Amino acid sequence: KRIENQTNRQVTYSKRRNGLFKKAHELTVLCDAKVSIIMISSTQKLHEYITPNITTKQLFDQYQKNVRADLWNSHYEKMQEHLKKLKEVNRNLRREIRQRMGESLNDLGYDQMVNLIEEMDKSVTLIRDRKYKVISNQIDTGKKKLRNVEEIHRSLLLEFDARQDDPHYGLVENEGDYNSVLGFPNGGSRIVALRLPPNHHASLHNGGGGS
């Protein structure tokens, strides 16, 4: 009877399958037989053995010849029917495309013409909404770039004014009556050097000084 435990069932399947394939190989080598085995497990995995130097189709063709049966005819008919449906779908789609281009309208009745106009109006609305969305995104991106450029411009102006007031602005000095510190102007990422008098430097260490 069927093995209820799934793990045991799968292990048994693998062992018996390998044993069966081994016997099929022995028949092929020892007896010069043509053997084909197709197995599908409970997990829908396909396992197949076929005698070397022959294909499954060749073996099936020989089977058809021996039993005088046609295994492919019904499958071929189904394929032909499916192909016929696909061709019909393709013809309808091509006709709809031509109609949307203003062609092949003579076969349409009044109601069909109205439906076509409504569908095209909906399509135009969707395309227009998408266009406005793209334009809006481009405008937002342009505004962000403009704000960044204006911020850089303001930083450059502040730096220029500072250099006008103090010719030594931005120079790091190791000697003299001033000590050097590093700062970030306007909260930016650009580092500049400032000169502070010694008493101001000491007040910073003592917790004094302003912002």
PyMOL commands that set and color helices and strands:
alter all, ss='L'
color gray80, all
select helices_A, chain A and resi 6-31+56-67+73-100+110-165+185-187+198-205
alter helices_A, ss='H'
color red, helices_A
select strands_A, chain A and resi 36-40+46-50+179-183+192-196
alter strands_A, ss='S'
color yellow, strands_A
deselect
rebuild
show_as cartoon
